[in-house]
Amino acid sequence: MKATEMRSKSQVELERELQDLLKEQFSLRMQQGAGQLARPDQAKKVRKNIARIKTVMNEKIAGSAS
């Protein structure tokens, strides 16, 4: 998902999406530890999406504070 799409979402939607991605990241780590990870590139994509969401959430907080 692109950052522009994320900016149009509400804070609650972003938090829900973040929780889903954190659960997916945990699942991928467990699969990697067990040697069952089919697509190693997926972990990198999830990590970057988490960073994007956190960035957009911080932008919204900073924008509402000023």
N, CA, C, O and CB atoms as a CASP TS submission, in Angstrom:
PFRMAT TS
TARGET T0000
AUTHOR 0000-0000-0000
METHOD Language model
MODEL 1
PARENT N/A
ATOM      1  N   MET     1       0.835  -1.165   0.000  1.00  0.00           N
ATOM      2  CA  MET     1       0.000   0.000   0.000  1.00  0.00           C
ATOM      3  C   MET     1       0.887   1.238   0.000  1.00  0.00           C
ATOM      4  O   MET     1       1.908   1.285   0.686  1.00  0.00           O
ATOM      5  CB  MET     1      -0.954  -0.007   1.205  1.00  0.00           C
ATOM      6  N   LYS     2       0.490   2.226  -0.768  1.00  0.00           N
ATOM      7  CA  LYS     2       1.275   3.446  -0.875  1.00  0.00           C
ATOM      8  C   LYS     2       0.943   4.400   0.253  1.00  0.00           C
ATOM      9  O   LYS     2      -0.133   4.334   0.847  1.00  0.00           O
ATOM     10  CB  LYS     2       1.039   4.118  -2.219  1.00  0.00           C
ATOM     11  N   ALA     3       1.876   5.283   0.538  1.00  0.00           N
ATOM     12  CA  ALA     3       1.700   6.254   1.622  1.00  0.00           C
ATOM     13  C   ALA     3       0.540   7.198   1.324  1.00  0.00           C
ATOM     14  O   ALA     3      -0.152   7.631   2.245  1.00  0.00           O
ATOM     15  CB  ALA     3       2.993   7.058   1.841  1.00  0.00           C
ATOM     16  N   THR     4       0.318   7.524   0.051  1.00  0.00           N
ATOM     17  CA  THR     4      -0.788   8.415  -0.293  1.00  0.00           C
ATOM     18  C   THR     4      -2.131   7.767   0.047  1.00  0.00           C
ATOM     19  O   THR     4      -3.058   8.453   0.478  1.00  0.00           O
ATOM     20  CB  THR     4      -0.736   8.785  -1.787  1.00  0.00           C
ATOM     21  N   GLU     5      -2.240   6.466  -0.144  1.00  0.00           N
ATOM     22  CA  GLU     5      -3.461   5.751   0.213  1.00  0.00           C
ATOM     23  C   GLU     5      -3.638   5.729   1.727  1.00  0.00           C
ATOM     24  O   GLU     5      -4.757   5.833   2.230  1.00  0.00           O
ATOM     25  CB  GLU     5      -3.433   4.315  -0.345  1.00  0.00           C
ATOM     26  N   MET     6      -2.538   5.595   2.443  1.00  0.00           N
ATOM     27  CA  MET     6      -2.599   5.536   3.902  1.00  0.00           C
ATOM     28  C   MET     6      -3.002   6.877   4.499  1.00  0.00           C
ATOM     29  O   MET     6      -3.669   6.920   5.533  1.00  0.00           O
ATOM     30  CB  MET     6      -1.255   5.099   4.469  1.00  0.00           C
ATOM     31  N   ARG     7      -2.607   7.961   3.862  1.00  0.00           N
ATOM     32  CA  ARG     7      -2.937   9.283   4.394  1.00  0.00           C
ATOM     33  C   ARG     7      -4.426   9.559   4.355  1.00  0.00           C
ATOM     34  O   ARG     7      -4.925  10.379   5.126  1.00  0.00           O
ATOM     35  CB  ARG     7      -2.204  10.354   3.624  1.00  0.00           C
ATOM     36  N   SER     8      -5.143   8.886   3.465  1.00  0.00           N
ATOM     37  CA  SER     8      -6.586   9.106   3.364  1.00  0.00           C
ATOM     38  C   SER     8      -7.366   8.301   4.413  1.00  0.00           C
ATOM     39  O   SER     8      -8.572   8.495   4.567  1.00  0.00           O
ATOM     40  CB  SER     8      -7.072   8.739   1.963  1.00  0.00           C
ATOM     41  N   LYS     9      -6.693   7.411   5.123  1.00  0.00           N
ATOM     42  CA  LYS     9      -7.352   6.594   6.145  1.00  0.00           C
ATOM     43  C   LYS     9      -7.364   7.307   7.489  1.00  0.00           C
ATOM     44  O   LYS     9      -6.550   8.193   7.749  1.00  0.00           O
ATOM     45  CB  LYS     9      -6.655   5.234   6.279  1.00  0.00           C
ATOM     46  N   SER    10      -8.303   6.904   8.334  1.00  0.00           N
ATOM     47  CA  SER    10      -8.386   7.490   9.668  1.00  0.00           C
ATOM     48  C   SER    10      -7.336   6.851  10.579  1.00  0.00           C
ATOM     49  O   SER    10      -6.711   5.849  10.231  1.00  0.00           O
ATOM     50  CB  SER    10      -9.810   7.309  10.262  1.00  0.00           C
ATOM     51  N   GLN    11      -7.163   7.455  11.746  1.00  0.00           N
ATOM     52  CA  GLN    11      -6.196   6.958  12.724  1.00  0.00           C
ATOM     53  C   GLN    11      -6.556   5.539  13.170  1.00  0.00           C
ATOM     54  O   GLN    11      -5.674   4.697  13.340  1.00  0.00           O
ATOM     55  CB  GLN    11      -6.133   7.900  13.942  1.00  0.00           C
ATOM     56  N   VAL    12      -7.836   5.280  13.357  1.00  0.00           N
ATOM     57  CA  VAL    12      -8.287   3.960  13.805  1.00  0.00           C
ATOM     58  C   VAL    12      -7.998   2.904  12.743  1.00  0.00           C
ATOM     59  O   VAL    12      -7.559   1.801  13.066  1.00  0.00           O
ATOM     60  CB  VAL    12      -9.793   3.985  14.135  1.00  0.00           C
ATOM     61  N   GLU    13      -8.241   3.238  11.484  1.00  0.00           N
ATOM     62  CA  GLU    13      -7.964   2.300  10.399  1.00  0.00           C
ATOM     63  C   GLU    13      -6.465   2.005  10.306  1.00  0.00           C
ATOM     64  O   GLU    13      -6.061   0.867  10.068  1.00  0.00           O
ATOM     65  CB  GLU    13      -8.482   2.860   9.062  1.00  0.00           C
ATOM     66  N   LEU    14      -5.652   3.039  10.496  1.00  0.00           N
ATOM     67  CA  LEU    14      -4.199   2.847  10.450  1.00  0.00           C
ATOM     68  C   LEU    14      -3.737   1.950  11.593  1.00  0.00           C
ATOM     69  O   LEU    14      -2.884   1.085  11.398  1.00  0.00           O
ATOM     70  CB  LEU    14      -3.472   4.203  10.514  1.00  0.00           C
ATOM     71  N   GLU    15      -4.295   2.152  12.779  1.00  0.00           N
ATOM     72  CA  GLU    15      -3.918   1.316  13.919  1.00  0.00           C
ATOM     73  C   GLU    15      -4.309  -0.138  13.685  1.00  0.00           C
ATOM     74  O   GLU    15      -3.560  -1.051  14.034  1.00  0.00           O
ATOM     75  CB  GLU    15      -4.571   1.836  15.203  1.00  0.00           C
ATOM     76  N   ARG    16      -5.479  -0.353  13.098  1.00  0.00           N
ATOM     77  CA  ARG    16      -5.930  -1.712  12.805  1.00  0.00           C
ATOM     78  C   ARG    16      -5.010  -2.372  11.781  1.00  0.00           C
ATOM     79  O   ARG    16      -4.634  -3.535  11.924  1.00  0.00           O
ATOM     80  CB  ARG    16      -7.382  -1.702  12.289  1.00  0.00           C
ATOM     81  N   GLU    17      -4.654  -1.610  10.748  1.00  0.00           N
ATOM     82  CA  GLU    17      -3.748  -2.117   9.720  1.00  0.00           C
ATOM     83  C   GLU    17      -2.374  -2.435  10.316  1.00  0.00           C
ATOM     84  O   GLU    17      -1.753  -3.436   9.959  1.00  0.00           O
ATOM     85  CB  GLU    17      -3.610  -1.095   8.575  1.00  0.00           C
ATOM     86  N   LEU    18      -1.907  -1.578  11.222  1.00  0.00           N
ATOM     87  CA  LEU    18      -0.614  -1.797  11.875  1.00  0.00           C
ATOM     88  C   LEU    18      -0.647  -3.087  12.690  1.00  0.00           C
ATOM     89  O   LEU    18       0.297  -3.875  12.633  1.00  0.00           O
ATOM     90  CB  LEU    18      -0.249  -0.597  12.781  1.00  0.00           C
ATOM     91  N   GLN    19      -1.709  -3.311  13.439  1.00  0.00           N
ATOM     92  CA  GLN    19      -1.822  -4.534  14.233  1.00  0.00           C
ATOM     93  C   GLN    19      -1.819  -5.776  13.341  1.00  0.00           C
ATOM     94  O   GLN    19      -1.190  -6.782  13.671  1.00  0.00           O
ATOM     95  CB  GLN    19      -3.099  -4.499  15.081  1.00  0.00           C
ATOM     96  N   ASP    20      -2.527  -5.699  12.206  1.00  0.00           N
ATOM     97  CA  ASP    20      -2.544  -6.831  11.273  1.00  0.00           C
ATOM     98  C   ASP    20      -1.149  -7.114  10.727  1.00  0.00           C
ATOM     99  O   ASP    20      -0.742  -8.270  10.608  1.00  0.00           O
ATOM    100  CB  ASP    20      -3.515  -6.556  10.117  1.00  0.00           C
ATOM    101  N   LEU    21      -0.421  -6.051  10.396  1.00  0.00           N
ATOM    102  CA  LEU    21       0.926  -6.236   9.862  1.00  0.00           C
ATOM    103  C   LEU    21       1.891  -6.775  10.916  1.00  0.00           C
ATOM    104  O   LEU    21       2.764  -7.584  10.601  1.00  0.00           O
ATOM    105  CB  LEU    21       1.451  -4.922   9.308  1.00  0.00           C
ATOM    106  N   LEU    22       1.741  -6.336  12.150  1.00  0.00           N
ATOM    107  CA  LEU    22       2.599  -6.851  13.212  1.00  0.00           C
ATOM    108  C   LEU    22       2.347  -8.338  13.442  1.00  0.00           C
ATOM    109  O   LEU    22       3.284  -9.095  13.697  1.00  0.00           O
ATOM    110  CB  LEU    22       2.372  -6.070  14.511  1.00  0.00           C
ATOM    111  N   LYS    23       1.093  -8.758  13.353  1.00  0.00           N
ATOM    112  CA  LYS    23       0.773 -10.184  13.482  1.00  0.00           C
ATOM    113  C   LYS    23       1.357 -10.972  12.320  1.00  0.00           C
ATOM    114  O   LYS    23       1.884 -12.070  12.502  1.00  0.00           O
ATOM    115  CB  LYS    23      -0.750 -10.395  13.552  1.00  0.00           C
ATOM    116  N   GLU    24       1.257 -10.401  11.120  1.00  0.00           N
ATOM    117  CA  GLU    24       1.825 -11.070   9.944  1.00  0.00           C
ATOM    118  C   GLU    24       3.340 -11.171  10.063  1.00  0.00           C
ATOM    119  O   GLU    24       3.925 -12.193   9.707  1.00  0.00           O
ATOM    120  CB  GLU    24       1.444 -10.319   8.654  1.00  0.00           C
ATOM    121  N   GLN    25       3.978 -10.111  10.564  1.00  0.00           N
ATOM    122  CA  GLN    25       5.423 -10.126  10.743  1.00  0.00           C
ATOM    123  C   GLN    25       5.827 -11.220  11.733  1.00  0.00           C
ATOM    124  O   GLN    25       6.804 -11.933  11.508  1.00  0.00           O
ATOM    125  CB  GLN    25       5.920  -8.752  11.227  1.00  0.00           C
ATOM    126  N   PHE    26       5.087 -11.349  12.812  1.00  0.00           N
ATOM    127  CA  PHE    26       5.373 -12.388  13.794  1.00  0.00           C
ATOM    128  C   PHE    26       5.250 -13.769  13.156  1.00  0.00           C
ATOM    129  O   PHE    26       6.097 -14.640  13.355  1.00  0.00           O
ATOM    130  CB  PHE    26       4.425 -12.268  15.003  1.00  0.00           C
ATOM    131  N   SER    27       4.182 -13.951  12.387  1.00  0.00           N
ATOM    132  CA  SER    27       3.966 -15.236  11.720  1.00  0.00           C
ATOM    133  C   SER    27       5.113 -15.555  10.760  1.00  0.00           C
ATOM    134  O   SER    27       5.587 -16.689  10.709  1.00  0.00           O
ATOM    135  CB  SER    27       2.630 -15.227  10.961  1.00  0.00           C
ATOM    136  N   LEU    28       5.548 -14.567  10.015  1.00  0.00           N
ATOM    137  CA  LEU    28       6.656 -14.772   9.082  1.00  0.00           C
ATOM    138  C   LEU    28       7.951 -15.114   9.817  1.00  0.00           C
ATOM    139  O   LEU    28       8.726 -15.954   9.358  1.00  0.00           O
ATOM    140  CB  LEU    28       6.859 -13.526   8.221  1.00  0.00           C
ATOM    141  N   ARG    29       8.184 -14.461  10.961  1.00  0.00           N
ATOM    142  CA  ARG    29       9.388 -14.777  11.749  1.00  0.00           C
ATOM    143  C   ARG    29       9.347 -16.212  12.248  1.00  0.00           C
ATOM    144  O   ARG    29      10.364 -16.905  12.247  1.00  0.00           O
ATOM    145  CB  ARG    29       9.528 -13.812  12.941  1.00  0.00           C
ATOM    146  N   MET    30       8.174 -16.657  12.674  1.00  0.00           N
ATOM    147  CA  MET    30       8.045 -18.041  13.157  1.00  0.00           C
ATOM    148  C   MET    30       8.279 -19.032  12.023  1.00  0.00           C
ATOM    149  O   MET    30       8.926 -20.062  12.210  1.00  0.00           O
ATOM    150  CB  MET    30       6.653 -18.271  13.782  1.00  0.00           C
ATOM    151  N   GLN    31       7.746 -18.712  10.844  1.00  0.00           N
ATOM    152  CA  GLN    31       7.953 -19.580   9.688  1.00  0.00           C
ATOM    153  C   GLN    31       9.425 -19.625   9.307  1.00  0.00           C
ATOM    154  O   GLN    31       9.955 -20.678   8.952  1.00  0.00           O
ATOM    155  CB  GLN    31       7.111 -19.102   8.499  1.00  0.00           C
ATOM    156  N   GLN    32      10.077 -18.473   9.382  1.00  0.00           N
ATOM    157  CA  GLN    32      11.499 -18.419   9.041  1.00  0.00           C
ATOM    158  C   GLN    32      12.315 -19.237  10.031  1.00  0.00           C
ATOM    159  O   GLN    32      13.247 -19.938   9.638  1.00  0.00           O
ATOM    160  CB  GLN    32      11.996 -16.963   9.016  1.00  0.00           C
ATOM    161  N   GLY    33      11.975 -19.155  11.295  1.00  0.00           N
ATOM    162  CA  GLY    33      12.692 -19.912  12.318  1.00  0.00           C
ATOM    163  C   GLY    33      12.522 -21.407  12.147  1.00  0.00           C
ATOM    164  O   GLY    33      13.424 -22.184  12.460  1.00  0.00           O
ATOM    165  N   ALA    34      11.351 -21.811  11.643  1.00  0.00           N
ATOM    166  CA  ALA    34      11.086 -23.233  11.430  1.00  0.00           C
ATOM    167  C   ALA    34      11.590 -23.704  10.069  1.00  0.00           C
ATOM    168  O   ALA    34      11.524 -24.892   9.753  1.00  0.00           O
ATOM    169  CB  ALA    34       9.594 -23.514  11.554  1.00  0.00           C
ATOM    170  N   GLY    35      12.092 -22.771   9.270  1.00  0.00           N
ATOM    171  CA  GLY    35      12.592 -23.138   7.951  1.00  0.00           C
ATOM    172  C   GLY    35      11.493 -23.389   6.943  1.00  0.00           C
ATOM    173  O   GLY    35      11.712 -24.098   5.962  1.00  0.00           O
ATOM    174  N   GLN    36      10.319 -22.829   7.157  1.00  0.00           N
ATOM    175  CA  GLN    36       9.185 -23.065   6.269  1.00  0.00           C
ATOM    176  C   GLN    36       8.774 -21.826   5.487  1.00  0.00           C
ATOM    177  O   GLN    36       7.718 -21.827   4.854  1.00  0.00           O
ATOM    178  CB  GLN    36       8.015 -23.565   7.061  1.00  0.00           C
ATOM    179  N   LEU    37       9.572 -20.781   5.515  1.00  0.00           N
ATOM    180  CA  LEU    37       9.212 -19.537   4.845  1.00  0.00           C
ATOM    181  C   LEU    37       9.348 -19.713   3.340  1.00  0.00           C
ATOM    182  O   LEU    37      10.447 -19.926   2.829  1.00  0.00           O
ATOM    183  CB  LEU    37      10.093 -18.368   5.339  1.00  0.00           C
ATOM    184  N   ALA    38       8.229 -19.624   2.635  1.00  0.00           N
ATOM    185  CA  ALA    38       8.219 -19.853   1.195  1.00  0.00           C
ATOM    186  C   ALA    38       8.734 -18.643   0.423  1.00  0.00           C
ATOM    187  O   ALA    38       9.423 -18.795  -0.586  1.00  0.00           O
ATOM    188  CB  ALA    38       6.818 -20.200   0.733  1.00  0.00           C
ATOM    189  N   ARG    39       8.399 -17.441   0.897  1.00  0.00           N
ATOM    190  CA  ARG    39       8.792 -16.225   0.194  1.00  0.00           C
ATOM    191  C   ARG    39       9.547 -15.304   1.138  1.00  0.00           C
ATOM    192  O   ARG    39       8.923 -14.516   1.849  1.00  0.00           O
ATOM    193  CB  ARG    39       7.562 -15.507  -0.392  1.00  0.00           C
ATOM    194  N   PRO    40      10.866 -15.379   1.164  1.00  0.00           N
ATOM    195  CA  PRO    40      11.660 -14.563   2.087  1.00  0.00           C
ATOM    196  C   PRO    40      11.509 -13.062   1.851  1.00  0.00           C
ATOM    197  O   PRO    40      11.699 -12.275   2.778  1.00  0.00           O
ATOM    198  CB  PRO    40      13.111 -14.939   1.972  1.00  0.00           C
ATOM    199  N   ASP    41      11.174 -12.657   0.640  1.00  0.00           N
ATOM    200  CA  ASP    41      11.019 -11.231   0.349  1.00  0.00           C
ATOM    201  C   ASP    41       9.791 -10.632   1.024  1.00  0.00           C
ATOM    202  O   ASP    41       9.708  -9.415   1.187  1.00  0.00           O
ATOM    203  CB  ASP    41      10.932 -11.014  -1.146  1.00  0.00           C
ATOM    204  N   GLN    42       8.847 -11.463   1.413  1.00  0.00           N
ATOM    205  CA  GLN    42       7.619 -10.982   2.038  1.00  0.00           C
ATOM    206  C   GLN    42       7.901 -10.295   3.371  1.00  0.00           C
ATOM    207  O   GLN    42       7.236  -9.316   3.710  1.00  0.00           O
ATOM    208  CB  GLN    42       6.646 -12.138   2.243  1.00  0.00           C
ATOM    209  N   ALA    43       8.867 -10.785   4.125  1.00  0.00           N
ATOM    210  CA  ALA    43       9.202 -10.195   5.421  1.00  0.00           C
ATOM    211  C   ALA    43       9.690  -8.756   5.237  1.00  0.00           C
ATOM    212  O   ALA    43       9.348  -7.882   6.034  1.00  0.00           O
ATOM    213  CB  ALA    43      10.280 -11.042   6.143  1.00  0.00           C
ATOM    214  N   LYS    44      10.468  -8.508   4.216  1.00  0.00           N
ATOM    215  CA  LYS    44      10.971  -7.166   3.947  1.00  0.00           C
ATOM    216  C   LYS    44       9.824  -6.229   3.572  1.00  0.00           C
ATOM    217  O   LYS    44       9.803  -5.077   4.005  1.00  0.00           O
ATOM    218  CB  LYS    44      12.023  -7.200   2.825  1.00  0.00           C
ATOM    219  N   LYS    45       8.877  -6.708   2.777  1.00  0.00           N
ATOM    220  CA  LYS    45       7.734  -5.888   2.375  1.00  0.00           C
ATOM    221  C   LYS    45       6.872  -5.526   3.577  1.00  0.00           C
ATOM    222  O   LYS    45       6.415  -4.389   3.700  1.00  0.00           O
ATOM    223  CB  LYS    45       6.891  -6.620   1.325  1.00  0.00           C
ATOM    224  N   VAL    46       6.653  -6.482   4.452  1.00  0.00           N
ATOM    225  CA  VAL    46       5.844  -6.233   5.644  1.00  0.00           C
ATOM    226  C   VAL    46       6.539  -5.216   6.536  1.00  0.00           C
ATOM    227  O   VAL    46       5.891  -4.313   7.067  1.00  0.00           O
ATOM    228  CB  VAL    46       5.586  -7.546   6.419  1.00  0.00           C
ATOM    229  N   ARG    47       7.842  -5.351   6.706  1.00  0.00           N
ATOM    230  CA  ARG    47       8.604  -4.429   7.543  1.00  0.00           C
ATOM    231  C   ARG    47       8.524  -2.995   7.000  1.00  0.00           C
ATOM    232  O   ARG    47       8.394  -2.043   7.769  1.00  0.00           O
ATOM    233  CB  ARG    47      10.072  -4.883   7.633  1.00  0.00           C
ATOM    234  N   LYS    48       8.604  -2.850   5.681  1.00  0.00           N
ATOM    235  CA  LYS    48       8.528  -1.520   5.077  1.00  0.00           C
ATOM    236  C   LYS    48       7.122  -0.939   5.205  1.00  0.00           C
ATOM    237  O   LYS    48       6.967   0.264   5.411  1.00  0.00           O
ATOM    238  CB  LYS    48       8.943  -1.578   3.601  1.00  0.00           C
ATOM    239  N   ASN    49       6.095  -1.783   5.085  1.00  0.00           N
ATOM    240  CA  ASN    49       4.730  -1.304   5.244  1.00  0.00           C
ATOM    241  C   ASN    49       4.471  -0.842   6.675  1.00  0.00           C
ATOM    242  O   ASN    49       3.761   0.138   6.895  1.00  0.00           O
ATOM    243  CB  ASN    49       3.738  -2.396   4.856  1.00  0.00           C
ATOM    244  N   ILE    50       5.044  -1.544   7.640  1.00  0.00           N
ATOM    245  CA  ILE    50       4.920  -1.127   9.041  1.00  0.00           C
ATOM    246  C   ILE    50       5.548   0.251   9.214  1.00  0.00           C
ATOM    247  O   ILE    50       4.973   1.115   9.877  1.00  0.00           O
ATOM    248  CB  ILE    50       5.595  -2.161   9.995  1.00  0.00           C
ATOM    249  N   ALA    51       6.701   0.459   8.635  1.00  0.00           N
ATOM    250  CA  ALA    51       7.378   1.749   8.738  1.00  0.00           C
ATOM    251  C   ALA    51       6.555   2.849   8.072  1.00  0.00           C
ATOM    252  O   ALA    51       6.474   3.962   8.591  1.00  0.00           O
ATOM    253  CB  ALA    51       8.775   1.674   8.103  1.00  0.00           C
ATOM    254  N   ARG    52       5.946   2.547   6.929  1.00  0.00           N
ATOM    255  CA  ARG    52       5.117   3.539   6.244  1.00  0.00           C
ATOM    256  C   ARG    52       3.935   3.949   7.109  1.00  0.00           C
ATOM    257  O   ARG    52       3.633   5.136   7.233  1.00  0.00           O
ATOM    258  CB  ARG    52       4.621   2.991   4.903  1.00  0.00           C
ATOM    259  N   ILE    53       3.269   2.970   7.707  1.00  0.00           N
ATOM    260  CA  ILE    53       2.109   3.271   8.537  1.00  0.00           C
ATOM    261  C   ILE    53       2.515   4.107   9.737  1.00  0.00           C
ATOM    262  O   ILE    53       1.840   5.079  10.076  1.00  0.00           O
ATOM    263  CB  ILE    53       1.425   1.982   8.996  1.00  0.00           C
ATOM    264  N   LYS    54       3.615   3.737  10.384  1.00  0.00           N
ATOM    265  CA  LYS    54       4.072   4.504  11.544  1.00  0.00           C
ATOM    266  C   LYS    54       4.427   5.936  11.143  1.00  0.00           C
ATOM    267  O   LYS    54       4.160   6.872  11.898  1.00  0.00           O
ATOM    268  CB  LYS    54       5.288   3.818  12.195  1.00  0.00           C
ATOM    269  N   THR    55       5.016   6.113   9.981  1.00  0.00           N
ATOM    270  CA  THR    55       5.365   7.440   9.502  1.00  0.00           C
ATOM    271  C   THR    55       4.113   8.283   9.276  1.00  0.00           C
ATOM    272  O   THR    55       4.055   9.440   9.693  1.00  0.00           O
ATOM    273  CB  THR    55       6.180   7.342   8.213  1.00  0.00           C
ATOM    274  N   VAL    56       3.122   7.706   8.621  1.00  0.00           N
ATOM    275  CA  VAL    56       1.879   8.431   8.355  1.00  0.00           C
ATOM    276  C   VAL    56       1.169   8.760   9.666  1.00  0.00           C
ATOM    277  O   VAL    56       0.622   9.853   9.818  1.00  0.00           O
ATOM    278  CB  VAL    56       0.951   7.605   7.433  1.00  0.00           C
ATOM    279  N   MET    57       1.175   7.832  10.604  1.00  0.00           N
ATOM    280  CA  MET    57       0.531   8.084  11.905  1.00  0.00           C
ATOM    281  C   MET    57       1.237   9.244  12.619  1.00  0.00           C
ATOM    282  O   MET    57       0.575  10.106  13.197  1.00  0.00           O
ATOM    283  CB  MET    57       0.560   6.796  12.798  1.00  0.00           C
ATOM    284  N   ASN    58       2.559   9.272  12.583  1.00  0.00           N
ATOM    285  CA  ASN    58       3.302  10.362  13.217  1.00  0.00           C
ATOM    286  C   ASN    58       3.065  11.696  12.510  1.00  0.00           C
ATOM    287  O   ASN    58       3.017  12.741  13.159  1.00  0.00           O
ATOM    288  CB  ASN    58       4.793  10.042  13.232  1.00  0.00           C
ATOM    289  N   GLU    59       2.916  11.664  11.185  1.00  0.00           N
ATOM    290  CA  GLU    59       2.610  12.887  10.443  1.00  0.00           C
ATOM    291  C   GLU    59       1.255  13.430  10.872  1.00  0.00           C
ATOM    292  O   GLU    59       1.098  14.637  11.055  1.00  0.00           O
ATOM    293  CB  GLU    59       2.629  12.624   8.921  1.00  0.00           C
ATOM    294  N   LYS    60       0.276  12.547  11.031  1.00  0.00           N
ATOM    295  CA  LYS    60      -1.057  12.976  11.445  1.00  0.00           C
ATOM    296  C   LYS    60      -1.028  13.573  12.850  1.00  0.00           C
ATOM    297  O   LYS    60      -1.688  14.576  13.122  1.00  0.00           O
ATOM    298  CB  LYS    60      -2.036  11.797  11.392  1.00  0.00           C
ATOM    299  N   ILE    61      -0.262  12.950  13.732  1.00  0.00           N
ATOM    300  CA  ILE    61      -0.155  13.464  15.109  1.00  0.00           C
ATOM    301  C   ILE    61       0.528  14.833  15.105  1.00  0.00           C
ATOM    302  O   ILE    61       0.076  15.758  15.780  1.00  0.00           O
ATOM    303  CB  ILE    61       0.636  12.468  16.014  1.00  0.00           C
ATOM    304  N   ALA    62       1.596  14.956  14.358  1.00  0.00           N
ATOM    305  CA  ALA    62       2.327  16.227  14.285  1.00  0.00           C
ATOM    306  C   ALA    62       1.471  17.311  13.623  1.00  0.00           C
ATOM    307  O   ALA    62       1.533  18.480  14.005  1.00  0.00           O
ATOM    308  CB  ALA    62       3.648  16.044  13.505  1.00  0.00           C
ATOM    309  N   GLY    63       0.682  16.916  12.640  1.00  0.00           N
ATOM    310  CA  GLY    63      -0.176  17.883  11.955  1.00  0.00           C
ATOM    311  C   GLY    63      -1.307  18.381  12.838  1.00  0.00           C
ATOM    312  O   GLY    63      -1.701  19.543  12.740  1.00  0.00           O
ATOM    313  N   SER    64      -1.828  17.533  13.688  1.00  0.00           N
ATOM    314  CA  SER    64      -2.929  17.951  14.564  1.00  0.00           C
ATOM    315  C   SER    64      -2.417  18.730  15.762  1.00  0.00           C
ATOM    316  O   SER    64      -3.170  19.494  16.364  1.00  0.00           O
ATOM    317  CB  SER    64      -3.724  16.737  15.038  1.00  0.00           C
ATOM    318  N   ALA    65      -1.155  18.554  16.119  1.00  0.00           N
ATOM    319  CA  ALA    65      -0.593  19.244  17.272  1.00  0.00           C
ATOM    320  C   ALA    65      -0.269  20.703  16.948  1.00  0.00           C
ATOM    321  O   ALA    65      -0.308  21.563  17.827  1.00  0.00           O
ATOM    322  CB  ALA    65       0.661  18.523  17.755  1.00  0.00           C
ATOM    323  N   SER    66       0.049  20.973  15.688  1.00  0.00           N
ATOM    324  CA  SER    66       0.439  22.351  15.348  1.00  0.00           C
ATOM    325  C   SER    66      -0.696  23.151  14.784  1.00  0.00           C
ATOM    326  O   SER    66      -0.519  24.324  14.453  1.00  0.00           O
ATOM    327  CB  SER    66       1.567  22.348  14.367  1.00  0.00           C
TER
END
